[in-house]
Amino acid sequence: MGKDFQTADLRSFAATVRAGSITRAATALQLSQPAVSQRIQRLEQAAGELLLIRDPNGVRLTAAGEILLAYAERMLALHDEARSMVGGAGPTPAGRRTIGLLEDLAITTLPGTLADFAALHPHVELEVTVGPAATLRRMADKGRLDLVFGDPTVMPESTVRWQRQVPLLWTCAPGFDVDADPLPLVMFAPPCRWRQPVLDALSRHGLRWRIAFQSTSLPVIQSAICAGIGLGALLVDNLPPTAVRTSGPLPPAPLVDLAIARRAGTDTDSALTTLERLLRRAAYNSLPHEEPSMA
């Protein structure tokens, strides 16, 4: 029987992947670099697999490391939740935390996450801004957001902690003619970054299209799709209940990038760490995904 994974080793492993190097992980964990290296080596011995490849540019995951990372994040989240509920751990976090989300994600991952977070950190006030990527980026540049869940371009690349590609799905009203030429589309209005990949996917497949309706509002987009105005491409949890998935003569809908980023200097903020892990868990459970990638 192999050795058990130790929580401290899993934490050093996850922090190293997030930080991109053992040196930066050691700083975030307030440990020495040799101590973090030793913990990762001990984890690799327990796993019987090489988990990280070290090179002059930092670290990158092996195939085994990618598999373990997903479990490590979930195990650490459960551990920290249990620790918070039984006996507590250190000073109780309080004060305000500001987060930004794309509307597409706010209605799918936020409600349950907020309930769990409130139970774990009842003295923390969350200020949530829901808006397009451009708006969130302006706020992040001014230091007004502690955490962002959405487009990876919203915050500087160095602050991205988790990144994943998820598929959009074609959806339309029952009876909608997906063979129409040109194909009428219901789209998010500019500057939505998911707009161009959708158009490119259709064009590469040799399909002609026209934009029949566009809006910046997800509920309005959903209503237009249900009304039969055109074909849309949405995340799985955003598909309208009266609409249907479709493929027909269509190419696969594109993959889009999602990320969680945190303002620099917040690594030791336990409330934000809890929120980040809850959001990762919600994304893992609710969104189909490709293999996880780390910035």
Contacts in CASP RR format, 6 or more apart in sequence:
PFRMAT RR
TARGET T0000
AUTHOR 0000-0000-0000
METHOD contacts of the structure
MODEL  1
MGKDFQTADLRSFAATVRAGSITRAATALQLSQPAVSQRIQRLEQAAGEL
LLIRDPNGVRLTAAGEILLAYAERMLALHDEARSMVGGAGPTPAGRRTIG
LLEDLAITTLPGTLADFAALHPHVELEVTVGPAATLRRMADKGRLDLVFG
DPTVMPESTVRWQRQVPLLWTCAPGFDVDADPLPLVMFAPPCRWRQPVLD
ALSRHGLRWRIAFQSTSLPVIQSAICAGIGLGALLVDNLPPTAVRTSGPL
PPAPLVDLAIARRAGTDTDSALTTLERLLRRAAYNSLPHEEPSMA
2 46 0 8 1.000
3 45 0 8 1.000
3 46 0 8 1.000
4 46 0 8 1.000
5 43 0 8 1.000
5 46 0 8 1.000
5 47 0 8 1.000
5 72 0 8 1.000
5 75 0 8 1.000
6 39 0 8 1.000
6 42 0 8 1.000
6 43 0 8 1.000
6 46 0 8 1.000
7 75 0 8 1.000
7 76 0 8 1.000
7 79 0 8 1.000
8 39 0 8 1.000
9 39 0 8 1.000
9 40 0 8 1.000
9 42 0 8 1.000
9 43 0 8 1.000
9 46 0 8 1.000
10 43 0 8 1.000
10 72 0 8 1.000
10 75 0 8 1.000
10 76 0 8 1.000
11 29 0 8 1.000
11 76 0 8 1.000
12 25 0 8 1.000
12 29 0 8 1.000
12 31 0 8 1.000
12 35 0 8 1.000
12 36 0 8 1.000
12 39 0 8 1.000
12 40 0 8 1.000
12 43 0 8 1.000
13 39 0 8 1.000
13 40 0 8 1.000
13 43 0 8 1.000
13 51 0 8 1.000
13 52 0 8 1.000
13 68 0 8 1.000
13 69 0 8 1.000
13 72 0 8 1.000
14 69 0 8 1.000
14 72 0 8 1.000
14 73 0 8 1.000
14 76 0 8 1.000
15 25 0 8 1.000
15 28 0 8 1.000
15 29 0 8 1.000
15 36 0 8 1.000
16 22 0 8 1.000
16 25 0 8 1.000
16 36 0 8 1.000
16 40 0 8 1.000
16 52 0 8 1.000
16 59 0 8 1.000
17 52 0 8 1.000
17 59 0 8 1.000
17 61 0 8 1.000
17 69 0 8 1.000
17 294 0 8 1.000
18 25 0 8 1.000
18 28 0 8 1.000
18 161 0 8 1.000
18 162 0 8 1.000
18 294 0 8 1.000
19 25 0 8 1.000
19 27 0 8 1.000
19 28 0 8 1.000
20 58 0 8 1.000
20 59 0 8 1.000
20 294 0 8 1.000
21 58 0 8 1.000
21 59 0 8 1.000
22 33 0 8 1.000
22 36 0 8 1.000
22 37 0 8 1.000
22 40 0 8 1.000
22 54 0 8 1.000
22 58 0 8 1.000
22 59 0 8 1.000
23 33 0 8 1.000
25 36 0 8 1.000
26 32 0 8 1.000
26 33 0 8 1.000
26 35 0 8 1.000
26 36 0 8 1.000
27 267 0 8 1.000
28 267 0 8 1.000
28 268 0 8 1.000
29 36 0 8 1.000
30 268 0 8 1.000
40 51 0 8 1.000
40 52 0 8 1.000
43 51 0 8 1.000
44 50 0 8 1.000
44 51 0 8 1.000
44 52 0 8 1.000
47 64 0 8 1.000
47 68 0 8 1.000
49 62 0 8 1.000
49 64 0 8 1.000
49 65 0 8 1.000
49 68 0 8 1.000
50 62 0 8 1.000
50 64 0 8 1.000
51 61 0 8 1.000
51 62 0 8 1.000
51 64 0 8 1.000
51 65 0 8 1.000
51 68 0 8 1.000
52 59 0 8 1.000
52 60 0 8 1.000
52 61 0 8 1.000
52 62 0 8 1.000
52 65 0 8 1.000
53 59 0 8 1.000
53 60 0 8 1.000
53 61 0 8 1.000
53 62 0 8 1.000
61 69 0 8 1.000
61 294 0 8 1.000
66 291 0 8 1.000
66 292 0 8 1.000
69 292 0 8 1.000
69 294 0 8 1.000
70 284 0 8 1.000
70 292 0 8 1.000
73 277 0 8 1.000
73 280 0 8 1.000
73 281 0 8 1.000
73 284 0 8 1.000
74 281 0 8 1.000
74 284 0 8 1.000
76 277 0 8 1.000
77 274 0 8 1.000
77 277 0 8 1.000
77 278 0 8 1.000
77 280 0 8 1.000
77 281 0 8 1.000
80 89 0 8 1.000
80 270 0 8 1.000
80 273 0 8 1.000
80 274 0 8 1.000
80 277 0 8 1.000
81 116 0 8 1.000
81 120 0 8 1.000
81 274 0 8 1.000
83 89 0 8 1.000
84 120 0 8 1.000
84 121 0 8 1.000
84 274 0 8 1.000
85 120 0 8 1.000
89 270 0 8 1.000
92 121 0 8 1.000
92 123 0 8 1.000
93 121 0 8 1.000
93 123 0 8 1.000
93 124 0 8 1.000
93 269 0 8 1.000
93 270 0 8 1.000
93 271 0 8 1.000
94 123 0 8 1.000
94 124 0 8 1.000
95 123 0 8 1.000
95 124 0 8 1.000
95 125 0 8 1.000
96 124 0 8 1.000
96 125 0 8 1.000
96 126 0 8 1.000
96 127 0 8 1.000
97 124 0 8 1.000
97 125 0 8 1.000
97 126 0 8 1.000
97 127 0 8 1.000
97 146 0 8 1.000
97 147 0 8 1.000
97 269 0 8 1.000
97 271 0 8 1.000
97 272 0 8 1.000
97 275 0 8 1.000
98 126 0 8 1.000
98 127 0 8 1.000
98 128 0 8 1.000
98 129 0 8 1.000
98 144 0 8 1.000
98 145 0 8 1.000
98 146 0 8 1.000
98 147 0 8 1.000
99 126 0 8 1.000
99 127 0 8 1.000
99 128 0 8 1.000
99 129 0 8 1.000
99 145 0 8 1.000
99 146 0 8 1.000
99 147 0 8 1.000
99 148 0 8 1.000
99 149 0 8 1.000
99 275 0 8 1.000
100 128 0 8 1.000
100 129 0 8 1.000
100 130 0 8 1.000
100 131 0 8 1.000
100 136 0 8 1.000
100 139 0 8 1.000
100 145 0 8 1.000
100 147 0 8 1.000
100 148 0 8 1.000
100 149 0 8 1.000
100 150 0 8 1.000
101 110 0 8 1.000
101 128 0 8 1.000
101 129 0 8 1.000
101 130 0 8 1.000
101 131 0 8 1.000
101 148 0 8 1.000
101 149 0 8 1.000
101 150 0 8 1.000
102 130 0 8 1.000
102 131 0 8 1.000
102 132 0 8 1.000
102 133 0 8 1.000
102 136 0 8 1.000
102 149 0 8 1.000
102 150 0 8 1.000
102 151 0 8 1.000
103 130 0 8 1.000
103 131 0 8 1.000
103 132 0 8 1.000
103 217 0 8 1.000
103 218 0 8 1.000
104 218 0 8 1.000
104 234 0 8 1.000
104 235 0 8 1.000
104 238 0 8 1.000
105 149 0 8 1.000
105 150 0 8 1.000
105 235 0 8 1.000
105 258 0 8 1.000
106 128 0 8 1.000
106 130 0 8 1.000
107 218 0 8 1.000
107 237 0 8 1.000
107 238 0 8 1.000
108 235 0 8 1.000
108 237 0 8 1.000
108 238 0 8 1.000
108 282 0 8 1.000
108 286 0 8 1.000
108 287 0 8 1.000
109 149 0 8 1.000
109 237 0 8 1.000
109 279 0 8 1.000
109 282 0 8 1.000
109 283 0 8 1.000
109 286 0 8 1.000
109 287 0 8 1.000
110 128 0 8 1.000
112 282 0 8 1.000
113 275 0 8 1.000
113 278 0 8 1.000
113 279 0 8 1.000
113 282 0 8 1.000
114 126 0 8 1.000
114 128 0 8 1.000
116 278 0 8 1.000
117 124 0 8 1.000
117 126 0 8 1.000
117 274 0 8 1.000
117 275 0 8 1.000
117 278 0 8 1.000
120 274 0 8 1.000
121 271 0 8 1.000
121 274 0 8 1.000
124 271 0 8 1.000
126 275 0 8 1.000
129 135 0 8 1.000
129 136 0 8 1.000
129 139 0 8 1.000
129 145 0 8 1.000
132 191 0 8 1.000
132 192 0 8 1.000
132 216 0 8 1.000
133 150 0 8 1.000
133 151 0 8 1.000
133 153 0 8 1.000
133 154 0 8 1.000
133 191 0 8 1.000
133 192 0 8 1.000
133 193 0 8 1.000
134 191 0 8 1.000
136 145 0 8 1.000
136 148 0 8 1.000
136 150 0 8 1.000
136 151 0 8 1.000
136 154 0 8 1.000
137 153 0 8 1.000
137 154 0 8 1.000
137 155 0 8 1.000
139 145 0 8 1.000
140 148 0 8 1.000
140 154 0 8 1.000
140 155 0 8 1.000
140 156 0 8 1.000
140 261 0 8 1.000
140 263 0 8 1.000
143 263 0 8 1.000
145 155 0 8 1.000
145 263 0 8 1.000
146 262 0 8 1.000
146 263 0 8 1.000
146 266 0 8 1.000
146 269 0 8 1.000
146 272 0 8 1.000
147 260 0 8 1.000
147 261 0 8 1.000
147 262 0 8 1.000
147 263 0 8 1.000
147 266 0 8 1.000
147 272 0 8 1.000
147 275 0 8 1.000
147 276 0 8 1.000
148 154 0 8 1.000
148 155 0 8 1.000
148 259 0 8 1.000
148 260 0 8 1.000
148 261 0 8 1.000
148 262 0 8 1.000
149 258 0 8 1.000
149 259 0 8 1.000
149 260 0 8 1.000
149 279 0 8 1.000
149 283 0 8 1.000
150 258 0 8 1.000
150 259 0 8 1.000
150 260 0 8 1.000
151 193 0 8 1.000
151 257 0 8 1.000
151 258 0 8 1.000
151 259 0 8 1.000
152 160 0 8 1.000
152 163 0 8 1.000
152 257 0 8 1.000
152 258 0 8 1.000
152 259 0 8 1.000
152 261 0 8 1.000
152 295 0 8 1.000
153 193 0 8 1.000
154 259 0 8 1.000
154 261 0 8 1.000
155 261 0 8 1.000
155 262 0 8 1.000
155 263 0 8 1.000
156 261 0 8 1.000
156 264 0 8 1.000
157 295 0 8 1.000
158 264 0 8 1.000
159 261 0 8 1.000
159 262 0 8 1.000
159 263 0 8 1.000
159 264 0 8 1.000
160 259 0 8 1.000
160 260 0 8 1.000
160 261 0 8 1.000
160 295 0 8 1.000
161 259 0 8 1.000
161 260 0 8 1.000
161 261 0 8 1.000
161 262 0 8 1.000
161 276 0 8 1.000
161 295 0 8 1.000
162 259 0 8 1.000
162 260 0 8 1.000
162 276 0 8 1.000
162 280 0 8 1.000
162 292 0 8 1.000
162 294 0 8 1.000
162 295 0 8 1.000
163 257 0 8 1.000
163 258 0 8 1.000
163 259 0 8 1.000
163 260 0 8 1.000
163 292 0 8 1.000
163 293 0 8 1.000
163 294 0 8 1.000
163 295 0 8 1.000
164 257 0 8 1.000
164 258 0 8 1.000
164 259 0 8 1.000
164 283 0 8 1.000
164 287 0 8 1.000
164 289 0 8 1.000
164 290 0 8 1.000
164 292 0 8 1.000
164 293 0 8 1.000
165 255 0 8 1.000
165 256 0 8 1.000
165 257 0 8 1.000
165 258 0 8 1.000
165 289 0 8 1.000
165 290 0 8 1.000
165 293 0 8 1.000
166 235 0 8 1.000
166 255 0 8 1.000
166 256 0 8 1.000
166 258 0 8 1.000
166 287 0 8 1.000
166 288 0 8 1.000
166 289 0 8 1.000
166 290 0 8 1.000
167 236 0 8 1.000
167 252 0 8 1.000
167 253 0 8 1.000
167 254 0 8 1.000
167 255 0 8 1.000
167 256 0 8 1.000
167 288 0 8 1.000
167 290 0 8 1.000
168 194 0 8 1.000
168 198 0 8 1.000
168 233 0 8 1.000
168 234 0 8 1.000
168 235 0 8 1.000
168 253 0 8 1.000
168 254 0 8 1.000
168 255 0 8 1.000
168 256 0 8 1.000
169 233 0 8 1.000
169 234 0 8 1.000
169 235 0 8 1.000
169 236 0 8 1.000
169 239 0 8 1.000
169 245 0 8 1.000
169 253 0 8 1.000
170 178 0 8 1.000
170 231 0 8 1.000
170 232 0 8 1.000
170 233 0 8 1.000
170 245 0 8 1.000
170 246 0 8 1.000
170 247 0 8 1.000
170 250 0 8 1.000
170 253 0 8 1.000
171 225 0 8 1.000
171 231 0 8 1.000
171 232 0 8 1.000
171 233 0 8 1.000
171 234 0 8 1.000
171 239 0 8 1.000
171 240 0 8 1.000
171 243 0 8 1.000
171 244 0 8 1.000
171 245 0 8 1.000
171 246 0 8 1.000
172 178 0 8 1.000
172 225 0 8 1.000
172 228 0 8 1.000
172 230 0 8 1.000
172 231 0 8 1.000
172 232 0 8 1.000
172 243 0 8 1.000
172 244 0 8 1.000
172 246 0 8 1.000
173 225 0 8 1.000
173 226 0 8 1.000
173 227 0 8 1.000
173 228 0 8 1.000
173 230 0 8 1.000
173 242 0 8 1.000
173 243 0 8 1.000
173 244 0 8 1.000
174 242 0 8 1.000
174 243 0 8 1.000
174 244 0 8 1.000
176 228 0 8 1.000
176 230 0 8 1.000
176 231 0 8 1.000
176 246 0 8 1.000
178 231 0 8 1.000
178 246 0 8 1.000
178 248 0 8 1.000
178 249 0 8 1.000
178 250 0 8 1.000
179 248 0 8 1.000
179 249 0 8 1.000
181 207 0 8 1.000
181 208 0 8 1.000
182 207 0 8 1.000
182 208 0 8 1.000
182 209 0 8 1.000
182 210 0 8 1.000
183 202 0 8 1.000
183 207 0 8 1.000
183 208 0 8 1.000
183 209 0 8 1.000
183 210 0 8 1.000
183 230 0 8 1.000
183 231 0 8 1.000
184 209 0 8 1.000
184 210 0 8 1.000
184 211 0 8 1.000
184 212 0 8 1.000
184 213 0 8 1.000
184 229 0 8 1.000
184 230 0 8 1.000
184 231 0 8 1.000
185 198 0 8 1.000
185 199 0 8 1.000
185 209 0 8 1.000
185 210 0 8 1.000
185 211 0 8 1.000
185 212 0 8 1.000
185 213 0 8 1.000
185 230 0 8 1.000
185 231 0 8 1.000
185 232 0 8 1.000
186 212 0 8 1.000
186 213 0 8 1.000
186 214 0 8 1.000
186 221 0 8 1.000
186 224 0 8 1.000
186 225 0 8 1.000
186 229 0 8 1.000
186 230 0 8 1.000
186 231 0 8 1.000
186 232 0 8 1.000
187 195 0 8 1.000
187 198 0 8 1.000
187 199 0 8 1.000
187 211 0 8 1.000
187 213 0 8 1.000
187 214 0 8 1.000
187 221 0 8 1.000
187 232 0 8 1.000
188 194 0 8 1.000
188 195 0 8 1.000
188 214 0 8 1.000
188 215 0 8 1.000
188 216 0 8 1.000
188 221 0 8 1.000
189 195 0 8 1.000
189 214 0 8 1.000
189 215 0 8 1.000
189 216 0 8 1.000
192 216 0 8 1.000
193 256 0 8 1.000
194 233 0 8 1.000
194 254 0 8 1.000
194 256 0 8 1.000
197 254 0 8 1.000
197 255 0 8 1.000
197 256 0 8 1.000
198 232 0 8 1.000
198 233 0 8 1.000
198 253 0 8 1.000
198 254 0 8 1.000
199 209 0 8 1.000
200 254 0 8 1.000
201 251 0 8 1.000
201 252 0 8 1.000
201 253 0 8 1.000
201 254 0 8 1.000
202 209 0 8 1.000
202 250 0 8 1.000
202 251 0 8 1.000
203 209 0 8 1.000
204 251 0 8 1.000
205 250 0 8 1.000
205 251 0 8 1.000
207 249 0 8 1.000
207 250 0 8 1.000
207 251 0 8 1.000
212 229 0 8 1.000
212 230 0 8 1.000
213 221 0 8 1.000
213 224 0 8 1.000
213 229 0 8 1.000
213 230 0 8 1.000
215 221 0 8 1.000
215 224 0 8 1.000
218 238 0 8 1.000
221 232 0 8 1.000
221 234 0 8 1.000
222 234 0 8 1.000
222 238 0 8 1.000
222 240 0 8 1.000
222 243 0 8 1.000
223 240 0 8 1.000
224 230 0 8 1.000
225 231 0 8 1.000
225 232 0 8 1.000
225 234 0 8 1.000
225 240 0 8 1.000
225 243 0 8 1.000
226 240 0 8 1.000
226 242 0 8 1.000
226 243 0 8 1.000
231 246 0 8 1.000
231 250 0 8 1.000
233 253 0 8 1.000
233 254 0 8 1.000
235 287 0 8 1.000
236 286 0 8 1.000
236 287 0 8 1.000
236 288 0 8 1.000
237 286 0 8 1.000
237 287 0 8 1.000
239 245 0 8 1.000
255 290 0 8 1.000
258 283 0 8 1.000
258 287 0 8 1.000
259 295 0 8 1.000
260 276 0 8 1.000
260 279 0 8 1.000
260 280 0 8 1.000
262 272 0 8 1.000
262 276 0 8 1.000
266 272 0 8 1.000
267 273 0 8 1.000
283 289 0 8 1.000
END
